[in-house]
Amino acid sequence: MFLNECIENSIDIDYPAFEDDALAIEVLNLMHKGNLESLPVLHEGKISAIVTLQDLLSVKDEGNIESLPLKEMYLTKTESIGLHEHLFDAYSRIRSFSGAIVPVSEKDGSYLGCIEKRIFYEKIAEVFHLGEDGMTLELEVPSVGLKLSEIVAILEKNDATVLSLGTYHAPGMIVTFRVQTHDFYRLIKNLEKYGYSIRYSSKSIQEKDEDLREKALEFIRLMDM
């Protein structure tokens, strides 16, 4: 999924940005006025750095902010994220940007605007179906000879739709699925019959099963009386 397919409408093209020859005091005054945490710094229309409120306050404490341009503040060089990039490739770089915004550029590097970091996180959550439309299933599997296609085939054979999956080590190989199914309890039991070790399943489903068991036991006790 390219960024221009999923976040283009979320870009704030009016978010303030300054060329690097702007005076630090002007930027600080604007940030105070707009209650902003960070701002893009441009060089000839392309992103060169991000200046934070803390950067400017540190310079102010040194006493020379009135005549100091941004380009002389020794700000850390920063690249933007391009609309032509894929969401997954861009995601690993989001945390490297100071503050709560990410500068976005055209393919030629021309600065376009900013987008809030939370938009990226929300879009990733949407892609991997981390909302209420799925259930979580985590399996501990052998790290050698693992064939995800076989596990997916078993899930689908048991009337489950695989929405997304991921793998990690902890310390063995763990496979996590987001699935949709009408009978999550039966799915888990069938996976256990295939010999898979269930490391985790959605608590909400487990809690519902426990509630049903308690109600059933209570009904049996009443019948015995």
Secondary structure as the mmCIF struct_conf table of DSSP 4:
data_model
#
loop_
_struct_conf.conf_type_id
_struct_conf.id
_struct_conf.beg_label_comp_id
_struct_conf.beg_label_asym_id
_struct_conf.beg_label_seq_id
_struct_conf.end_label_comp_id
_struct_conf.end_label_asym_id
_struct_conf.end_label_seq_id
STRN STRN1 PHE A 2 PHE A 2
HELX_RH_AL_P HELX_RH_AL_P1 LEU A 3 CYS A 6
TURN_TY1_P TURN_TY1_P1 ILE A 7 ILE A 7
HELX_RH_3T_P HELX_RH_3T_P1 GLU A 8 SER A 10
STRN STRN2 ASP A 12 ASP A 12
TURN_TY1_P TURN_TY1_P2 ILE A 13 ASP A 14
BEND BEND1 TYR A 15 TYR A 15
STRN STRN3 PHE A 18 GLU A 19
TURN_TY1_P TURN_TY1_P3 ASP A 20 ASP A 21
BEND BEND2 ALA A 22 ALA A 22
STRN STRN4 LEU A 23 LEU A 23
HELX_RH_AL_P HELX_RH_AL_P2 ALA A 24 GLY A 34
TURN_TY1_P TURN_TY1_P4 ASN A 35 ASN A 35
BEND BEND3 GLU A 37 GLU A 37
STRN STRN5 SER A 38 HIS A 43
TURN_TY1_P TURN_TY1_P5 GLU A 44 GLY A 45
STRN STRN6 LYS A 46 THR A 52
HELX_RH_AL_P HELX_RH_AL_P3 LEU A 53 GLU A 62
TURN_TY1_P TURN_TY1_P6 GLY A 63 GLY A 63
HELX_RH_3T_P HELX_RH_3T_P2 ILE A 65 SER A 67
STRN STRN7 PRO A 69 PRO A 69
HELX_RH_3T_P HELX_RH_3T_P3 LEU A 70 GLU A 72
BEND BEND4 MET A 73 MET A 73
HELX_LH_PP_P HELX_LH_PP_P1 LEU A 75 THR A 76
STRN STRN8 LYS A 77 LYS A 77
STRN STRN9 ILE A 81 GLY A 82
TURN_TY1_P TURN_TY1_P7 LEU A 83 HIS A 84
BEND BEND5 GLU A 85 GLU A 85
STRN STRN10 HIS A 86 HIS A 86
HELX_RH_AL_P HELX_RH_AL_P4 LEU A 87 TYR A 91
TURN_TY1_P TURN_TY1_P8 SER A 92 ARG A 93
HELX_RH_3T_P HELX_RH_3T_P4 ILE A 94 SER A 96
BEND BEND6 PHE A 97 SER A 98
TURN_TY1_P TURN_TY1_P9 GLY A 99 ALA A 100
STRN STRN11 ILE A 101 SER A 105
TURN_TY1_P TURN_TY1_P10 LYS A 107 ASP A 108
STRN STRN12 SER A 110 SER A 110
STRN STRN13 TYR A 111 GLU A 116
HELX_RH_AL_P HELX_RH_AL_P5 LYS A 117 VAL A 127
TURN_TY1_P TURN_TY1_P11 PHE A 128 HIS A 129
BEND BEND7 GLY A 131 GLY A 131
TURN_TY1_P TURN_TY1_P12 GLU A 132 ASP A 133
STRN STRN14 MET A 135 VAL A 141
BEND BEND8 SER A 143 GLY A 145
HELX_RH_AL_P HELX_RH_AL_P6 LEU A 148 LYS A 157
TURN_TY1_P TURN_TY1_P13 ASN A 158 ASP A 159
STRN STRN15 THR A 161 HIS A 169
BEND BEND9 ALA A 170 GLY A 172
STRN STRN16 MET A 173 GLN A 180
BEND BEND10 HIS A 182 HIS A 182
HELX_RH_AL_P HELX_RH_AL_P7 PHE A 184 LYS A 193
TURN_TY1_P TURN_TY1_P14 TYR A 194 GLY A 195
STRN STRN17 SER A 197 SER A 201
HELX_RH_AL_P HELX_RH_AL_P8 LYS A 203 ASP A 224
#
